[in-house]
Amino acid sequence: MSGQGSTSSNRITDDELNALIFKLQALLPQLNHGRHGRVSAAKVLNEVCSYIRRLRNEVDDLSERLSQRLDSLDLSAFDAEIVTNLLQH
Protein backbone atom coordinates (compact mmCIF):
# COMPACT_ATOMS: atom_id res chain seq x y z
CA MET A 1 0.00 0.00 0.00
CA SER A 2 2.97 2.31 -0.36
CA GLY A 3 1.31 3.71 -3.48
CA GLN A 4 -1.46 5.22 -1.40
CA GLY A 5 1.00 6.85 0.95
CA SER A 6 2.89 8.49 -1.88
CA THR A 7 -0.36 9.67 -3.47
CA SER A 8 -1.48 11.45 -0.33
CA SER A 9 1.93 13.07 0.14
CA ASN A 10 1.72 14.45 -3.41
CA ARG A 11 -1.61 16.14 -2.78
CA ILE A 12 -1.77 19.89 -2.57
CA THR A 13 -3.15 21.19 0.70
CA ASP A 14 -5.81 23.88 0.84
CA ASP A 15 -3.24 26.29 2.26
CA GLU A 16 -0.84 25.59 -0.62
CA LEU A 17 -3.64 26.03 -3.14
CA ASN A 18 -4.74 29.30 -1.55
CA ALA A 19 -1.15 30.56 -1.55
CA LEU A 20 -0.79 29.69 -5.23
CA ILE A 21 -4.05 31.45 -6.11
CA PHE A 22 -2.96 34.50 -4.12
CA LYS A 23 0.39 34.61 -5.96
CA LEU A 24 -1.27 34.20 -9.35
CA GLN A 25 -3.75 36.94 -8.52
CA ALA A 26 -0.88 39.26 -7.61
CA LEU A 27 0.62 38.69 -11.06
CA LEU A 28 -2.61 39.83 -12.71
CA PRO A 29 -3.39 43.26 -11.27
CA GLN A 30 -6.57 43.57 -13.34
CA LEU A 31 -8.10 41.05 -10.92
CA ASN A 32 -7.61 43.24 -7.85
CA HIS A 33 -10.89 45.08 -8.34
CA GLY A 34 -12.89 42.76 -6.11
CA ARG A 35 -13.82 43.31 -2.51
CA HIS A 36 -10.63 43.46 -0.44
CA GLY A 37 -8.65 42.55 -3.55
CA ARG A 38 -9.93 38.96 -3.52
CA VAL A 39 -11.65 37.16 -6.36
CA SER A 40 -12.66 33.55 -6.78
CA ALA A 41 -10.04 30.92 -7.51
CA ALA A 42 -11.92 29.98 -10.67
CA LYS A 43 -11.72 33.54 -11.98
CA VAL A 44 -8.00 33.76 -11.18
CA LEU A 45 -7.29 30.46 -12.94
CA ASN A 46 -9.43 31.48 -15.91
CA GLU A 47 -7.55 34.78 -16.24
CA VAL A 48 -4.18 33.05 -15.92
CA CYS A 49 -5.11 30.58 -18.66
CA SER A 50 -6.33 33.41 -20.89
CA TYR A 51 -3.12 35.32 -20.29
CA ILE A 52 -1.01 32.26 -21.15
CA ARG A 53 -3.00 31.77 -24.37
CA ARG A 54 -2.44 35.43 -25.31
CA LEU A 55 1.28 35.09 -24.64
CA ARG A 56 1.48 31.93 -26.74
CA ASN A 57 -0.32 33.67 -29.60
CA GLU A 58 2.04 36.61 -29.33
CA VAL A 59 5.08 34.32 -29.37
CA ASP A 60 3.71 32.47 -32.40
CA ASP A 61 3.12 35.78 -34.19
CA LEU A 62 6.59 37.08 -33.37
CA SER A 63 8.14 33.79 -34.45
CA GLU A 64 6.32 33.94 -37.77
CA ARG A 65 7.36 37.55 -38.34
CA LEU A 66 10.97 36.74 -37.48
CA SER A 67 10.96 33.78 -39.86
CA GLN A 68 9.60 35.97 -42.65
CA ARG A 69 12.26 38.60 -42.05
CA LEU A 70 15.05 36.05 -41.91
CA ASP A 71 13.77 34.46 -45.12
CA SER A 72 13.90 37.85 -46.83
CA LEU A 73 17.56 38.39 -45.88
CA ASP A 74 20.40 37.19 -48.04
CA LEU A 75 22.20 35.09 -45.44
CA SER A 76 24.88 32.55 -46.03
CA ALA A 77 24.54 29.21 -44.26
CA PHE A 78 27.19 30.37 -41.79
CA ASP A 79 25.31 33.62 -41.05
CA ALA A 80 22.05 31.73 -40.66
CA GLU A 81 23.68 29.37 -38.16
CA ILE A 82 25.02 32.31 -36.14
CA VAL A 83 21.59 33.97 -36.05
CA THR A 84 19.95 30.69 -35.05
CA ASN A 85 22.45 30.16 -32.24
CA LEU A 86 21.93 33.71 -30.98
CA LEU A 87 18.17 33.27 -30.91
CA GLN A 88 18.38 30.04 -28.96
CA HIS A 89 20.14 31.68 -26.02
JODAVEN-V731327 format. One line per field, one symbol per residue. psi: psi as a letter, one per 30 degrees, with the letter a starting at -180 (. if undefined). burial: 1 if it has 16 or more other ideal C-beta (glycine too) atoms within 10 Angstrom, else 0. Layout:
# JODAVEN-V731327
psi = ???
burial = ???
This chain:
# JODAVEN-V731327
psi = gfeeeeeeffkkleeeeeeeeeeeeffifffgflkggklleeeeeeeeeeeeeeeeeeeeeeeeeeeeeefflikleeeeeeeeeeff.
burial = 00000000000000000000100110000010000000100001001100000000000000000000000000000000000000000
